[in-house]
Amino acid sequence: MEVLSIKNLHKRFGKKLQYAVHNASLTVNKGELLALVGESGSGKTTLLRLVAGFEEADQGQISINGDKVVDDNFSMKPEKRKIGMVFQDYALFPHLTVAENIKFGLSKSQFPNLNDRVREITDMVGLSSYENRYPHHLSGGQQQRVALARALAPNPGLILLDEPFSNLDAVLKDQVREEVRSIIKKAGATALFVTHDMRDALSSADRIAILKDGKIQQVGTPRELYETPKNLYVASFFGKINAMNATAENGTYKLKAGEIKGAKTDKTGQILIAIRPENIEILTEPKENTFPAKVELAQYFGDHQQVHADIGSETHVVIHAHEKILFDKGDNIYLRFNPNKIHVLDTCWYPGLVS
Amino acid sequence: MSILKSLSKIKKYANGWSFALIALVLIIGLPIYTLFFKLFDKTTESVWSHLVDTVLTDYIINSLGLVIIVSILTLLMGISSAWIVSTCRIPFRRQFEWMLILPLAIPTYIAAYTYAGIFDYTGPIQVFLRDIGFSDLVYIDIMNFWGVAVVMALVLFPYVYVVARSTFMSQSATLLEASRILGSSSWKTFFKIALPISRPAIIGGLSLVMMEVLNDYGAVKYFGVSTFTTGIFRAWFSFGDPNSAINLSGILMAFIFIMIMVERVQRGKTKFDEGARIGRQLKRYQLKGWKKFLAWTVCFIPLFLGFIAPVFQLILWSIQTIKKIIDFEFLILMANSFGLALLAAALCVAFSIIILFAVKVNKSHFFNLLAKFAALGYSIPGAVIAIGIMIPLLGLDKFIINTWEQSFNLKIGLIFSGTIFALTFAYVVRFLTVSLNPIEAAFKKTGDSIDEASYSLGAGSFKTLLKVNLPLIKSALISGGILVFVDILKELPLTLILRPFNFHTLATKAYELASDEMIAESATPSLIIIVIGTIPIIILNRLMKTSKSDGSIIN
């Protein structure tokens, strides 16, 4: 069942030409954690604030649990939307204790005994012995759990998290990501969260939506995004990738420097292909279907070597080699591209990025 | 579609807060509209042309002259003492640091008649001169332009001192040390580095001095110097020509407008003071010998003449006359003053909350401008506000009285004008700025995400204000209220014009006694005003200290 449904949402600030959110459509299913990932300025936070009701859309619809909250010339007030939200700076009320913060959003009609509900929630987030503390007496991680508890307490249909991990230091981050995910799952809540850090998304989210320039580039599970990226932008979000112009013909990619045979593809004509550094094999002897190359730079990283190689015709590639042999600048090597690991990308979206 | 769009945009802003904001701003702007519309009205030709022919040049020369001379004097006293207190080690430096603000507690009119009394024929200075053998030959006459300029500067220089000190203190030591390592003397460092960096802030403080000079009525009137404010009083009370008073107000406002513009431009040009904030504090210079004595004197003289001497004299007079002064009537006087100040201060705080929260709820440039407009009052001299409120209220009263007489054949008195209502109204118009500023700063500090958190938890705007915002800005509400309270207690020109018949406050009573050659008798109410005036100074000083200790900068 869809908890959140966004259709063709547009938002522009002031008289700017550029859209902050451009024709965004997205659904989040019950019990799902969806991460909105993008660089700063990609529109991810705006999209979240549109869902929360702190910004007003220019066009498009949003429904939460089947109720229209945004439509043409209609926008439900944030306090009516029954959404929980965890803010980047947590926004805990500094003059209220942990229990009072959690109680703030609870109503007697929903929970006849408010104190029981507060106890239940603090137990769930593991803060039951901190109920009477004030926020400034808590550590960053604890404050965040209070913020989460406060958002979850009224049993909202949807909870939104704005950069939930950005205020934590690296050591704490790993632990908190796990905690937040398990608390949300335990509460049976549906969540949408915004992050600029792909690792946040990979470790906590069920599905990921990648935004760039206000547009949603691709939505999918981490594996789908990694294995079948739609364009170079999505592909590059997971680390290094080699992109090259090619011509496809009968399962063969023709590059300027040579040919890669044996691909299972029905594409023909001018295309953009991409292959990850670990999917290129380095050989010391020429074999069938290999490219002769020259090492330009080799960096040793312990578990792998990063090798920059020139395959001629002004084409350069990066390889992650796990072989025991150490390469050095000027070495002659032979590269084999795994034809099944080559992605065909959408060329029309980011031609500027093609190297 | 586009009409629908703009309609829905307007609908977005259609809430109780925006209506309240618009209503408040409309009402608070009343004196400004009066000025604007009445400025082009016909004056009683003979009065206005008479004023133009005889005294208008005097008004312009005296007002502008006072602004210039007082500015120069306050700059000299304020900057020099601030520099010494922040960069040199002198005996009692810590005490000087806060005591140099104390002169601000003495209103200009009290300083004026106290000094007049001190230099009077029977005053301590003349008596002393006669005792040591100078006969009546030496008579120091301070009852003129130069006298009033010096007296005003003596109690107004802390406006410059406070801002200069805080910028000198927050300037990074490395900056000043860099200048010295490059071979500049400490004088060159002061003139080439410290002063230029502090200029925008100091000009801000100076503009407050100028406002006070143009607002003053009591001091110039007492010293017999005719300025725009005394002119407005004369046109209104002696010639009975409100339109001439309006014209004078119009010219005065034009001056003030130019002043504000100059200040804005000055500030806009210089953005560098922010960046220079980080870094250690300067190690203070250790002065020796006559330099140390000179530095100490530069700090002591303004403090002595601006606070210690007049307060000491007032205490002496008060001891002489307190038996005669304290009676039942005096208690009523106190109750009037305190009650009125409390009422107006409470209203100012309440209106500030409504205006600022309305801006917070309806984020829009337009509402922001409206709030700025509501804060204009402090730059308008009290006499001008009084005239601007008196004229429309009198008209309204006349209209009501006439209609009642015609329709019910009943005679009724004045309802709005010449009542506490008019006075309270005028106080709110003039002093709203004073409470708006600290409350706005506090609202800014709490930030928006706390509000959004409250909304996301299902609270409406009213609950958000009551349960989240107000508890968090409590101390700003209190200090804003105290600042307004004290300002109202000191206020003279506006109260003189608008007070109901036979109604007195501490300020008007003190001024009336002094004007009736009973300076010694005026000492007790004056002292009460001064003592209460020191409260905000102590609060401010404590605020600065605490902010220093936790390392944050509160401006």
Contacts between the chains, C-beta under 8 A, distances in Angstrom:
chain1	res1	chain2	res2	distance
A	52	B	452	7.3
A	52	B	456	6.2
A	53	B	455	7.7
A	54	B	452	5.6
A	54	B	455	7.8
A	56	B	12	7.0
A	73	B	4	5.9
A	73	B	5	7.3
A	73	B	8	4.4
A	74	B	8	8.0
A	75	B	12	7.7
A	77	B	455	7.5
A	78	B	452	7.1
A	78	B	455	4.2
A	78	B	456	5.9
A	79	B	455	4.5
A	79	B	456	7.4
A	79	B	457	7.8
A	79	B	458	5.1
A	79	B	459	5.9
A	79	B	460	5.6
A	80	B	458	7.7
A	81	B	456	8.0
A	82	B	458	7.3
A	83	B	456	5.9
A	84	B	456	6.6
A	84	B	457	7.7
A	85	B	452	7.1
A	85	B	453	6.8
A	85	B	456	4.0
A	87	B	449	4.6
A	87	B	452	6.9
A	87	B	453	5.8
A	88	B	449	7.4
A	89	B	447	7.8
A	89	B	449	5.7
A	91	B	447	7.8
A	91	B	449	4.0
A	91	B	450	4.8
A	91	B	452	6.8
A	91	B	453	3.9
A	92	B	453	7.7
A	93	B	450	6.6
A	93	B	453	7.4
A	93	B	454	7.7
A	93	B	468	5.8
A	93	B	472	7.8
A	94	B	472	6.8
A	95	B	471	4.6
A	95	B	472	5.8
A	104	B	454	7.1
A	104	B	457	5.3
A	104	B	459	7.1
A	104	B	467	7.4
A	105	B	456	7.9
A	105	B	457	2.9
A	105	B	458	5.4
A	105	B	459	7.3
A	107	B	458	7.3
A	150	B	453	7.7
A	150	B	457	6.9
A	151	B	456	7.3
A	151	B	457	7.7
A	154	B	457	6.7
A	154	B	458	6.6
A	160	B	456	7.9
